Amino acid sequence: MKTIITIITIMLLFLSNDKVQAQDLTDTKSLLKSKTWVMNEALKITMRVTDTEMIYYAEDEFLGSEKYHLSDKNCIDASYDPAKVGLVSAGNYIFDEKGGCSYIKFANPSEFKMGSSTPENTGTVWITVFAKP
């Protein structure tokens, strides 16, 4: 009987750990804020994310920043809303103040794919973004 209880306890620990890791991937803002992200390795372009801004660097030199908000609504059904900046912590879409919309999908806590478009761009450009080591 004690062996069965031990096995069940171990299984519950593994299941709860998997659930916590899955939940971590849904808190998009925390994941984005937790690392410096490499957008283009060859050009050494990185991004840092705060509650309200995405800040871009090239070779550690400031390139610029833009306010953003997250959303579950896609790029067709929604757009940038300054009233939502800093308020939403989950969502697969990032809307920025310059009219851009990006879809992001985390592969793991240190890597995601990003599909971006702007009002001037008729297609979507996909990149793989990874955490800076």
Secondary structure as the mmCIF struct_conf table of DSSP 4:
data_model
#
loop_
_struct_conf.conf_type_id
_struct_conf.id
_struct_conf.beg_label_comp_id
_struct_conf.beg_label_asym_id
_struct_conf.beg_label_seq_id
_struct_conf.end_label_comp_id
_struct_conf.end_label_asym_id
_struct_conf.end_label_seq_id
HELX_RH_AL_P HELX_RH_AL_P1 LYS A 2 THR A 26
HELX_RH_AL_P HELX_RH_AL_P2 THR A 28 LYS A 33
TURN_TY1_P TURN_TY1_P1 SER A 34 SER A 34
BEND BEND1 LYS A 35 LYS A 35
STRN STRN1 TRP A 37 ASN A 40
TURN_TY1_P TURN_TY1_P2 GLU A 41 LYS A 44
STRN STRN2 ILE A 45 VAL A 49
BEND BEND2 ASP A 51 THR A 52
STRN STRN3 GLU A 53 ALA A 58
TURN_TY1_P TURN_TY1_P3 GLU A 59 ASP A 60
STRN STRN4 GLU A 61 SER A 71
BEND BEND3 ASP A 72 LYS A 73
TURN_TY1_P TURN_TY1_P4 CYS A 75 ASP A 77
HELX_RH_3T_P HELX_RH_3T_P1 PRO A 82 LYS A 84
TURN_TY1_P TURN_TY1_P5 VAL A 85 LEU A 87
BEND BEND4 ASN A 92 ASN A 92
STRN STRN5 TYR A 93 ASP A 96
TURN_TY1_P TURN_TY1_P6 GLU A 97 LYS A 98
BEND BEND5 GLY A 99 GLY A 99
STRN STRN6 CYS A 101 ASN A 108
TURN_TY1_P TURN_TY1_P7 PRO A 109 SER A 110
STRN STRN7 GLU A 111 SER A 117
TURN_TY1_P TURN_TY1_P8 PRO A 119 GLU A 120
BEND BEND6 THR A 122 GLY A 123
STRN STRN8 VAL A 125 ALA A 131
#
